[in-house]
Amino acid sequence: MNLKNKGTYFGLFSGFTWALDTVLIGMVLSSTLLVSTEQIIFLAPLVSTFFHDLLSSFWMMIYMTIRGEFKVPFKKIFTRSGRFVMLGALLGGPIGMTGYVLAVKYLGASLSASISAIYPAIGAFFAFFLLKDRLTIKNWIGLFISILFIFLLGFSGGTPSPSYILGFTFILFCIFGWGMECVILAYGMKDDEISPEQALQIRQLVSSVTYAVLILPLFKAYPIVGEVIVSREFFLIALIALSGTASYVFYYKAIYTLGPTRAMALNITYSAWAIILSFFILGTPITAKLVIFSIMILIGSIITVASPEELKWKNIIKGWRAA
C-alpha cells in the first residue's frame, strides 16, 4: 500500500472514530448529572472537553511509553516544530472549541453546527497560500460538495437567539481556529522534526493545561469539575477519550501524509459516520434524506483527495474490478 492510500485510510478512520467519540460523548452530556441546571448544561461541553483532552493526553503518555518515547515529546515541545504544534493546539482547542460552545449558546445549536462545517474551506484557503497545498478544480468541487451536504445535514431551521451577532462572532473564532489548527500542524510537521504521535501528545497536553488554567476559571466551572470526577460519567469519558485519541492519531497521520486540505476533507466524513453509528448505538431512525446526504459527503471527500488520473472513469472502473 502506497503512502497516499495509507493517508486516505488514516483520514477515513479519523472520521469514523471521531463520529464514535461524538455519539458517545453526546450520551454523557445528556446524563442526569450534566443536565440538572441551565448553568451546568452550558458548562458541560467545556468541562467534558477539558477532561477529554486531559485523559487523551494520559492515554498518549501510555502509548508513547510503550513505544519507548515517553520523554521525547517533552524534549521537543520547545523546538521550532513543537512551538507550531503548541500554536495549533491553542487554535483548535481553547479558541476553536470554546468559540463553538459559546456560539451554540448565543446562535443556537443547529446554525452553529451547520456554519462550523465551513472550517475545511477556511483551512484549504490558508493551506493554499501558506503551504502551497494546491488542489485541482475537481478537488475543489469535491470539497464544496462535502461542505454543502454537511451544511444541509446539520441545518434544521429554528429561530436564532437575539444575541445572534455575538453568536456569529464566536462561530467565526471557531471556524478560524479549527481551520488554522490543521494548517499550522502540517507546517510544524513538514520537516520531520516531530512525528504525528509526538505532535498529538503536545497538542492534548497544551490544550488541557490551557483549559485548566484559563478557561475553566474564567467560566467558574471548577465546582462542576469536582462533581464529574466523583461520578460514573468520569469513567465513561476516560473510555470515550480512547476513541478520540485514536481519531486524533489517524487525523495527524493523514495531515502528515496527505496535507491539511485533504486530511480535513476526509475527517469531516464524521458527519456521515455519526448517522450510521447513531442508528446502531442509539436506535436513531435513518431517513432516505440522511442516506443520500451521507453518501454525497463521502463522495465529495473522495473527490477531494483523488488525483486527476484517479478521477478518470476508466481508472475508477479498473479500481472497482481490482477490488
DAVEN-V103496 format. One record per residue. N is the residue number from 0. PHI is phi in degrees with one decimal (NA if undefined). BURIAL is b if it has 24 or more other ideal C-beta (glycine too) atoms within 12 Angstrom, else e. D_CENTER is the distance of its C-alpha to the mean C-alpha in whole Angstrom. Layout:
N|PHI|BURIAL|D_CENTER ; N|PHI|BURIAL|D_CENTER
//
This chain:
0|NA|e|26 ; 1|-76.8|e|25 ; 2|-62.6|e|22 ; 3|-65.9|e|21 ; 4|-63.2|e|21 ; 5|-60.5|e|19 ; 6|-61.4|b|16 ; 7|-63.8|b|16 ; 8|-64.7|e|16 ; 9|-57.7|b|13 ; 10|-63.6|b|11 ; 11|-66.7|b|12 ; 12|-65.5|b|12 ; 13|-64.3|b|8 ; 14|-67.1|b|8 ; 15|-64.5|b|11 ; 16|-69.9|b|10 ; 17|-70.8|b|7 ; 18|-63.2|b|9 ; 19|-61.6|b|12 ; 20|-58.3|b|10 ; 21|-64.7|b|10 ; 22|-62.4|b|13 ; 23|-72.0|b|15 ; 24|-68.6|b|13 ; 25|-62.8|b|15 ; 26|-64.7|b|18 ; 27|-66.0|b|18 ; 28|-67.2|b|18 ; 29|-95.0|e|21 ; 30|-68.5|b|23 ; 31|-57.4|e|26 ; 32|-60.0|b|25 ; 33|-96.5|b|22 ; 34|-129.1|e|24 ; 35|-74.1|e|28 ; 36|-138.2|e|28 ; 37|-63.2|e|26 ; 38|-64.1|e|25 ; 39|-68.1|b|24 ; 40|-59.0|b|22 ; 41|-70.4|e|20 ; 42|-81.9|b|20 ; 43|-55.4|b|18 ; 44|-61.1|b|15 ; 45|-66.2|b|15 ; 46|-65.9|b|17 ; 47|-67.1|b|15 ; 48|-65.6|b|12 ; 49|-58.9|b|15 ; 50|-64.3|b|16 ; 51|-59.4|b|13 ; 52|-70.9|b|12 ; 53|-64.2|b|16 ; 54|-71.1|b|16 ; 55|-63.3|b|14 ; 56|-61.8|b|16 ; 57|-63.4|b|19 ; 58|-63.6|b|18 ; 59|-66.5|b|17 ; 60|-61.9|b|20 ; 61|-64.0|e|22 ; 62|-61.7|b|21 ; 63|-68.0|b|22 ; 64|-64.5|e|25 ; 65|-61.3|e|26 ; 66|-78.4|e|25 ; 67|74.8|e|27 ; 68|-124.8|e|25 ; 69|-55.8|e|25 ; 70|-83.4|e|26 ; 71|-61.2|b|25 ; 72|-58.5|b|21 ; 73|-68.6|e|24 ; 74|-72.7|e|26 ; 75|-96.0|b|24 ; 76|-64.2|b|22 ; 77|-106.3|e|25 ; 78|-76.2|e|25 ; 79|-56.5|e|24 ; 80|-64.5|b|21 ; 81|-60.8|b|20 ; 82|-65.3|e|21 ; 83|-67.8|b|18 ; 84|-63.8|b|15 ; 85|-62.0|b|16 ; 86|-62.7|b|16 ; 87|-61.2|b|13 ; 88|-62.1|b|12 ; 89|-66.3|b|14 ; 90|-69.0|b|12 ; 91|-80.4|b|9 ; 92|-89.1|b|10 ; 93|-58.3|b|13 ; 94|-83.4|b|13 ; 95|-65.3|b|10 ; 96|-70.1|b|10 ; 97|-64.4|b|13 ; 98|-59.4|b|14 ; 99|-65.4|b|12 ; 100|-62.0|b|14 ; 101|-70.1|b|17 ; 102|-65.3|b|17 ; 103|-59.1|b|17 ; 104|-66.6|b|20 ; 105|-99.4|b|22 ; 106|-112.0|b|21 ; 107|106.9|b|20 ; 108|-67.2|b|17 ; 109|-66.2|b|18 ; 110|-65.0|b|18 ; 111|-63.6|b|15 ; 112|-63.0|b|13 ; 113|-69.4|b|14 ; 114|-67.1|b|15 ; 115|-63.9|b|11 ; 116|-67.0|b|11 ; 117|-78.0|b|13 ; 118|-56.5|b|10 ; 119|-63.3|b|11 ; 120|-66.2|b|14 ; 121|-64.7|b|14 ; 122|-62.1|b|13 ; 123|-63.6|b|15 ; 124|-61.2|b|18 ; 125|-71.2|b|18 ; 126|-64.7|b|17 ; 127|-63.5|e|20 ; 128|-85.6|e|22 ; 129|-90.4|e|21 ; 130|-112.4|b|21 ; 131|57.2|e|23 ; 132|-82.6|b|20 ; 133|-91.6|e|22 ; 134|-115.4|b|22 ; 135|-79.4|e|24 ; 136|-58.2|e|25 ; 137|-63.0|e|24 ; 138|-63.3|b|21 ; 139|-63.6|b|20 ; 140|-62.4|e|22 ; 141|-61.5|b|19 ; 142|-62.5|b|16 ; 143|-62.7|b|18 ; 144|-61.0|b|19 ; 145|-61.4|b|15 ; 146|-65.5|b|14 ; 147|-59.2|b|18 ; 148|-77.1|b|17 ; 149|-67.5|b|14 ; 150|-59.6|b|16 ; 151|-64.8|b|19 ; 152|-67.7|b|17 ; 153|-85.1|b|16 ; 154|-80.6|e|19 ; 155|-126.0|e|21 ; 156|78.7|e|24 ; 157|100.6|e|25 ; 158|-97.1|e|27 ; 159|-65.7|b|25 ; 160|-67.8|e|26 ; 161|-59.1|e|29 ; 162|-93.1|e|26 ; 163|-66.3|e|24 ; 164|-64.7|e|25 ; 165|-63.3|e|23 ; 166|-62.4|b|20 ; 167|-64.3|b|20 ; 168|-61.3|e|20 ; 169|-67.9|b|17 ; 170|-69.2|b|15 ; 171|-66.2|b|16 ; 172|-60.9|b|15 ; 173|-61.5|b|12 ; 174|-61.1|b|11 ; 175|-63.6|b|13 ; 176|-62.9|b|11 ; 177|-68.2|b|8 ; 178|-67.9|b|10 ; 179|-74.8|b|12 ; 180|-54.2|b|10 ; 181|-63.4|b|10 ; 182|-66.4|b|13 ; 183|-63.6|b|15 ; 184|-63.8|b|13 ; 185|-61.5|b|15 ; 186|-65.9|b|18 ; 187|-67.2|b|18 ; 188|-95.6|b|18 ; 189|-70.2|b|20 ; 190|-95.3|e|24 ; 191|61.3|e|23 ; 192|-75.2|e|24 ; 193|-139.1|b|21 ; 194|-84.7|b|19 ; 195|-57.0|b|15 ; 196|-67.3|b|16 ; 197|-65.6|b|18 ; 198|-62.4|b|15 ; 199|-66.7|b|13 ; 200|-57.9|b|16 ; 201|-65.9|b|16 ; 202|-60.4|b|13 ; 203|-68.6|b|13 ; 204|-66.3|b|16 ; 205|-63.9|b|16 ; 206|-62.8|b|14 ; 207|-66.4|b|16 ; 208|-65.7|b|19 ; 209|-64.1|b|18 ; 210|-60.0|b|17 ; 211|-65.9|b|20 ; 212|-88.3|e|23 ; 213|-111.8|e|22 ; 214|-74.6|b|19 ; 215|-63.1|b|21 ; 216|-64.0|e|24 ; 217|-59.8|e|24 ; 218|-96.6|b|23 ; 219|52.5|e|26 ; 220|-99.4|b|23 ; 221|-65.2|e|25 ; 222|-58.8|e|27 ; 223|-71.5|b|25 ; 224|-56.9|b|23 ; 225|-61.9|e|27 ; 226|-65.6|b|27 ; 227|-67.4|b|23 ; 228|-59.4|e|25 ; 229|-93.6|e|28 ; 230|-102.0|b|26 ; 231|-71.9|e|25 ; 232|-62.3|b|22 ; 233|-62.3|b|21 ; 234|-63.5|e|22 ; 235|-65.7|b|20 ; 236|-62.4|b|17 ; 237|-61.6|b|18 ; 238|-69.6|b|18 ; 239|-63.8|b|14 ; 240|-61.3|b|13 ; 241|-62.9|b|14 ; 242|-65.6|b|12 ; 243|-63.6|b|9 ; 244|-63.8|b|11 ; 245|-60.1|b|12 ; 246|-61.8|b|8 ; 247|-63.6|b|8 ; 248|-60.1|b|11 ; 249|-63.1|b|11 ; 250|-64.0|b|8 ; 251|-65.4|b|11 ; 252|-65.8|b|14 ; 253|-66.4|b|13 ; 254|-60.1|b|12 ; 255|-66.3|b|16 ; 256|-92.0|b|17 ; 257|-108.3|b|16 ; 258|96.3|b|15 ; 259|-65.2|b|12 ; 260|-64.2|b|13 ; 261|-68.1|b|14 ; 262|-63.4|b|11 ; 263|-64.0|b|9 ; 264|-61.5|b|11 ; 265|-78.3|b|11 ; 266|-63.7|b|7 ; 267|-72.6|b|8 ; 268|-65.8|b|10 ; 269|-58.2|b|9 ; 270|-61.3|b|11 ; 271|-78.0|b|14 ; 272|-60.2|b|13 ; 273|-61.9|b|13 ; 274|-66.2|b|16 ; 275|-64.4|b|18 ; 276|-67.5|b|17 ; 277|-62.4|b|18 ; 278|-65.0|e|21 ; 279|-77.6|e|22 ; 280|-89.9|e|21 ; 281|-106.5|e|22 ; 282|75.6|e|24 ; 283|-65.8|e|22 ; 284|-64.0|e|25 ; 285|-109.7|e|23 ; 286|-100.7|e|25 ; 287|-60.7|e|26 ; 288|-62.0|e|24 ; 289|-62.9|b|21 ; 290|-63.4|e|22 ; 291|-62.9|e|23 ; 292|-62.4|b|20 ; 293|-64.5|b|18 ; 294|-62.4|b|20 ; 295|-66.4|b|20 ; 296|-62.0|b|16 ; 297|-66.2|b|16 ; 298|-62.4|b|19 ; 299|-59.5|b|18 ; 300|-65.9|b|15 ; 301|-64.8|b|18 ; 302|-63.5|b|20 ; 303|-64.5|b|18 ; 304|-92.7|b|18 ; 305|-79.0|b|21 ; 306|-81.4|b|24 ; 307|-55.4|e|27 ; 308|-65.0|e|29 ; 309|-68.9|b|27 ; 310|-88.0|e|27 ; 311|-75.6|e|31 ; 312|-57.0|e|32 ; 313|-65.4|e|34 ; 314|-75.9|e|32 ; 315|-64.0|e|29 ; 316|-62.3|e|32 ; 317|-61.8|e|33 ; 318|-63.7|e|30 ; 319|-62.7|e|30 ; 320|-63.9|e|34 ; 321|-66.6|e|32 ; 322|-70.1|e|30
//
